[in-house]
Amino acid sequence: MGFKTEEILALGAGKTDFAQFHARHTSDIDRMAGYIERRWRLPCWTDTDDVRQEVAIGMWRAASRFDPTRGPTAASYLVFQSIDKAKKAAHKWRKARGNRSRDVAPSTLELRLEDSSGRVRDVPVPASVESFEQARDAERLCEDDCELLVMRALATRGSIDGAASVLYDDPNLRLHFEFASRDAARRHVRRIARTFAARAA
């Protein structure tokens, strides 16, 4: 990591603009975000930008709280606090809880979409309203037919882009959701996934 004590102190004292600091250390932020994504399985509704944002917030907070008269170097403190902030956010997204450390606890939201072997169930996306009755697991948390369609697409494809493609490429589903573009489908899937995750908390 290429952090210098002087620039961290300047940032903490408000003498350096955070946007400029952020721009200089984009590669460092990417590496820390990449570590979080490799270390833990995150819900499919999150992406690298979400993790980067948490790292950046942790970086900004760490710079303002660093005390050069105590403990670690400025760079070590900044890296630890940035990763810790992103890690806590990741555990919250994963709904990791239980008696075990959150670092090893499974993602409870993802488990609801997996079978006993830990594999995502290969359930076909329903093509009509009548098929919704088959989605027993999702019915408990989904409030309407549209949410069931989205969550089953996510369970089948395992990603925002994949689910959006399933919904957009099917002419009937595209008409059902009134998607004007593939980007509109992706935004809708992300919004439903976030709502679903918050409700499952």
TIPA-620458 format. One record per residue (C-alpha): residue number from 1; y, x negated, z. Coordinates in nm, 4 decimals, padded with zeros to 6 digits. Last residue first. Example, Ala and Ser with C-alpha at 12.3 -4.5 7.8 and 13.67 -1.06 7.14 Angstrom:
+-----+----------+----------+----------+
|  nr |        v |        u |        w |
+-----+----------+----------+----------+
|   2 | -00.1060 | -01.3670 |  00.7140 |
|   1 | -00.4500 | -01.2300 |  00.7800 |
+-----+----------+----------+----------+
This chain:
+-----+----------+----------+----------+
|  nr |        v |        u |        w |
+-----+----------+----------+----------+
| 201 | -00.9217 |  03.2842 |  00.8605 |
| 200 | -01.0916 |  03.4955 |  00.5909 |
| 199 | -00.7679 |  03.6794 |  00.5105 |
| 198 | -00.5869 |  03.3518 |  00.4461 |
| 197 | -00.8667 |  03.2377 |  00.2145 |
| 196 | -00.8616 |  03.5640 |  00.0173 |
| 195 | -00.4840 |  03.5538 | -00.0247 |
| 194 | -00.5022 |  03.1934 | -00.1467 |
| 193 | -00.7822 |  03.2793 | -00.3882 |
| 192 | -00.5923 |  03.5818 | -00.5185 |
| 191 | -00.2809 |  03.3742 | -00.5868 |
| 190 | -00.4753 |  03.0944 | -00.7572 |
| 189 | -00.6623 |  03.3397 | -00.9781 |
| 188 | -00.3378 |  03.5100 | -01.0805 |
| 187 | -00.1672 |  03.1825 | -01.1655 |
| 186 | -00.4671 |  03.0756 | -01.3767 |
| 185 | -00.4737 |  03.4053 | -01.5646 |
| 184 | -00.1010 |  03.3807 | -01.6374 |
| 183 | -00.1552 |  03.0268 | -01.7648 |
| 182 | -00.4243 |  03.1581 | -02.0016 |
| 181 | -00.1702 |  03.3971 | -02.1476 |
| 180 | -00.0472 |  03.7576 | -02.1429 |
| 179 | -00.3090 |  03.8654 | -01.8902 |
| 178 | -00.3255 |  04.2439 | -01.8537 |
| 177 | -00.5887 |  04.2203 | -01.5799 |
| 176 | -00.8163 |  04.4813 | -01.7411 |
| 175 | -00.7205 |  04.3658 | -02.0923 |
| 174 | -00.8228 |  04.0090 | -02.0139 |
| 173 | -01.1353 |  04.1433 | -01.8456 |
| 172 | -01.2355 |  04.3393 | -02.1542 |
| 171 | -01.1542 |  04.0540 | -02.3934 |
| 170 | -01.3581 |  03.8015 | -02.1882 |
| 169 | -01.1974 |  03.4629 | -02.2477 |
| 168 | -00.9216 |  03.5283 | -01.9916 |
| 167 | -01.1450 |  03.6115 | -01.6949 |
| 166 | -01.3968 |  03.3324 | -01.7476 |
| 165 | -01.1221 |  03.0859 | -01.8382 |
| 164 | -00.9299 |  03.1676 | -01.5189 |
| 163 | -01.2450 |  03.1093 | -01.3155 |
| 162 | -01.2943 |  02.7671 | -01.4727 |
| 161 | -00.9322 |  02.6663 | -01.4285 |
| 160 | -00.9291 |  02.7680 | -01.0617 |
| 159 | -01.2590 |  02.5937 | -00.9939 |
| 158 | -01.6171 |  02.6596 | -00.8877 |
| 157 | -01.7358 |  02.8356 | -01.2045 |
| 156 | -01.9653 |  03.1029 | -01.0606 |
| 155 | -01.8108 |  03.1366 | -00.7157 |
| 154 | -01.4631 |  03.1363 | -00.8660 |
| 153 | -01.5587 |  03.4068 | -01.1163 |
| 152 | -01.7106 |  03.6078 | -00.8322 |
| 151 | -01.3871 |  03.5683 | -00.6368 |
| 150 | -01.1723 |  03.6846 | -00.9290 |
| 149 | -01.3812 |  03.9892 | -01.0119 |
| 148 | -01.4059 |  04.0915 | -00.6475 |
| 147 | -01.0302 |  04.0575 | -00.6052 |
| 146 | -00.9723 |  04.2887 | -00.9017 |
| 145 | -01.2088 |  04.5482 | -00.7607 |
| 144 | -01.0184 |  04.5845 | -00.4358 |
| 143 | -00.9940 |  04.4663 | -00.0761 |
| 142 | -01.2187 |  04.1623 | -00.0870 |
| 141 | -01.3445 |  04.0361 |  00.2466 |
| 140 | -01.6653 |  04.2270 |  00.3153 |
| 139 | -01.7126 |  04.3156 | -00.0501 |
| 138 | -01.7550 |  03.9475 | -00.1362 |
| 137 | -02.0965 |  03.9200 |  00.0238 |
| 136 | -02.2279 |  04.2386 | -00.1296 |
| 135 | -02.1145 |  04.1749 | -00.4887 |
| 134 | -02.3684 |  04.4103 | -00.6476 |
| 133 | -02.1429 |  04.7120 | -00.5951 |
| 132 | -01.8851 |  04.5472 | -00.8213 |
| 131 | -02.1120 |  04.5966 | -01.1215 |
| 130 | -01.9952 |  04.9543 | -01.1722 |
| 129 | -01.6369 |  04.8344 | -01.2324 |
| 128 | -01.7433 |  04.6518 | -01.5474 |
| 127 | -01.8185 |  04.3066 | -01.6857 |
| 126 | -01.9334 |  04.1518 | -01.3579 |
| 125 | -01.9161 |  03.7707 | -01.3556 |
| 124 | -02.2682 |  03.6393 | -01.3456 |
| 123 | -02.3897 |  03.5010 | -01.0120 |
| 122 | -02.4997 |  03.1375 | -01.0099 |
| 121 | -02.4754 |  03.0899 | -00.6350 |
| 120 | -02.2933 |  02.7731 | -00.5357 |
| 119 | -02.5488 |  02.5319 | -00.3961 |
| 118 | -02.5708 |  02.4601 | -00.0241 |
| 117 | -02.9426 |  02.5330 | -00.0055 |
| 116 | -02.8822 |  02.8450 |  00.2014 |
| 115 | -02.6680 |  03.0012 | -00.0726 |
| 114 | -02.3016 |  02.9320 | -00.1303 |
| 113 | -01.9882 |  03.1483 | -00.1535 |
| 112 | -01.9685 |  03.2177 |  00.2182 |
| 111 | -02.0282 |  02.8483 |  00.2746 |
| 110 | -01.7084 |  02.7723 |  00.0830 |
| 109 | -01.5011 |  02.9658 |  00.3345 |
| 108 | -01.6756 |  02.7941 |  00.6256 |
| 107 | -01.6009 |  02.4450 |  00.4957 |
| 106 | -01.8523 |  02.2281 |  00.6737 |
| 105 | -01.7736 |  02.0384 |  00.9950 |
| 104 | -01.7924 |  01.6589 |  00.9594 |
| 103 | -01.4249 |  01.5638 |  00.9975 |
| 102 | -01.3641 |  01.8794 |  01.1967 |
| 101 | -01.5697 |  01.7239 |  01.4744 |
| 100 | -01.8619 |  01.9427 |  01.5703 |
|  99 | -01.8509 |  02.2396 |  01.8030 |
|  98 | -01.7178 |  02.4785 |  01.5421 |
|  97 | -01.4336 |  02.4732 |  01.2918 |
|  96 | -01.3507 |  02.3795 |  00.9378 |
|  95 | -01.1593 |  02.6610 |  00.7681 |
|  94 | -01.1511 |  02.4403 |  00.4571 |
|  93 | -00.7778 |  02.4972 |  00.4140 |
|  92 | -00.7193 |  02.4132 |  00.7806 |
|  91 | -00.9334 |  02.1020 |  00.7493 |
|  90 | -00.7320 |  01.9949 |  00.4447 |
|  89 | -00.4037 |  02.0491 |  00.6301 |
|  88 | -00.5285 |  01.8323 |  00.9142 |
|  87 | -00.6312 |  01.5618 |  00.6660 |
|  86 | -00.2936 |  01.5726 |  00.4895 |
|  85 | -00.1081 |  01.5141 |  00.8170 |
|  84 | -00.3534 |  01.2423 |  00.9229 |
|  83 | -00.3212 |  01.0677 |  00.5875 |
|  82 |  00.0559 |  01.0533 |  00.6196 |
|  81 |  00.0421 |  00.9531 |  00.9867 |
|  80 | -00.1978 |  00.6657 |  00.9234 |
|  79 | -00.0102 |  00.5390 |  00.6159 |
|  78 |  00.3292 |  00.5486 |  00.7885 |
|  77 |  00.2016 |  00.3824 |  01.1049 |
|  76 |  00.0345 |  00.1037 |  00.9109 |
|  75 |  00.3499 |  00.0449 |  00.7032 |
|  74 |  00.5797 |  00.0419 |  01.0061 |
|  73 |  00.3586 | -00.2028 |  01.1932 |
|  72 |  00.1593 | -00.0762 |  01.4873 |
|  71 |  00.2474 | -00.0376 |  01.8540 |
|  70 |  00.5979 | -00.0005 |  01.9919 |
|  69 |  00.9409 | -00.1537 |  01.9510 |
|  68 |  00.9657 | -00.0511 |  01.5837 |
|  67 |  00.9588 |  00.3195 |  01.6800 |
|  66 |  00.8602 |  00.5384 |  01.3850 |
|  65 |  00.9510 |  00.9048 |  01.4217 |
|  64 |  01.1753 |  00.9548 |  01.1163 |
|  63 |  00.9474 |  00.7498 |  00.8912 |
|  62 |  00.6416 |  00.9396 |  01.0140 |
|  61 |  00.7957 |  01.2761 |  00.9330 |
|  60 |  00.8745 |  01.1743 |  00.5739 |
|  59 |  00.5292 |  01.0259 |  00.5214 |
|  58 |  00.3543 |  01.3297 |  00.6657 |
|  57 |  00.5530 |  01.5533 |  00.4321 |
|  56 |  00.4594 |  01.3290 |  00.1387 |
|  55 |  00.0891 |  01.3365 |  00.2291 |
|  54 |  00.1013 |  01.7157 |  00.2575 |
|  53 |  00.2664 |  01.7411 | -00.0843 |
|  52 |  00.0104 |  01.5094 | -00.2402 |
|  51 | -00.2700 |  01.7296 | -00.1073 |
|  50 | -00.1228 |  02.0432 | -00.2632 |
|  49 | -00.0530 |  01.8572 | -00.5883 |
|  48 | -00.4173 |  01.7442 | -00.6025 |
|  47 | -00.5459 |  02.1008 | -00.6147 |
|  46 | -00.6385 |  02.3807 | -00.3777 |
|  45 | -00.7958 |  02.7085 | -00.4841 |
|  44 | -01.1381 |  02.5453 | -00.5182 |
|  43 | -01.1601 |  02.4882 | -00.1452 |
|  42 | -01.1702 |  02.1201 | -00.0454 |
|  41 | -01.4823 |  01.9083 | -00.0116 |
|  40 | -01.3793 |  01.6210 |  00.2095 |
|  39 | -01.3661 |  01.2425 |  00.1654 |
|  38 | -01.2977 |  01.2308 | -00.2077 |
|  37 | -01.0048 |  01.4730 | -00.1942 |
|  36 | -00.8556 |  01.3048 |  00.1134 |
|  35 | -00.8884 |  00.9578 | -00.0438 |
|  34 | -00.7280 |  01.0804 | -00.3650 |
|  33 | -00.4289 |  01.2079 | -00.1705 |
|  32 | -00.3862 |  00.8626 | -00.0166 |
|  31 | -00.4136 |  00.6937 | -00.3562 |
|  30 | -00.1726 |  00.9409 | -00.5188 |
|  29 |  00.0841 |  00.8870 | -00.2416 |
|  28 |  00.0625 |  00.5116 | -00.2959 |
|  27 |  00.1064 |  00.5572 | -00.6722 |
|  26 |  00.4108 |  00.7782 | -00.6178 |
|  25 |  00.5697 |  00.5185 | -00.3916 |
|  24 |  00.8969 |  00.4440 | -00.5680 |
|  23 |  00.9476 |  00.8115 | -00.6589 |
|  22 |  00.8939 |  00.9204 | -00.2983 |
|  21 |  01.1493 |  00.6708 | -00.1710 |
|  20 |  01.3974 |  00.7973 | -00.4302 |
|  19 |  01.3344 |  01.1588 | -00.3302 |
|  18 |  01.3559 |  01.0582 |  00.0352 |
|  17 |  01.7116 |  00.9308 | -00.0032 |
|  16 |  01.7613 |  00.6150 |  00.1975 |
|  15 |  02.0104 |  00.5676 |  00.4824 |
|  14 |  01.8733 |  00.8610 |  00.6813 |
|  13 |  01.7672 |  00.6439 |  00.9741 |
|  12 |  01.3999 |  00.7102 |  00.9085 |
|  11 |  01.4430 |  00.6198 |  00.5437 |
|  10 |  01.6205 |  00.2982 |  00.6321 |
|   9 |  01.3464 |  00.2111 |  00.8811 |
|   8 |  01.0821 |  00.2748 |  00.6161 |
|   7 |  01.2794 |  00.0702 |  00.3627 |
|   6 |  01.3063 | -00.2251 |  00.5981 |
|   5 |  00.9410 | -00.2154 |  00.7039 |
|   4 |  00.8175 | -00.2385 |  00.3459 |
|   3 |  00.5533 | -00.0080 |  00.2002 |
|   2 |  00.3430 | -00.1342 | -00.0896 |
|   1 |  00.0000 |  00.0000 |  00.0000 |
+-----+----------+----------+----------+
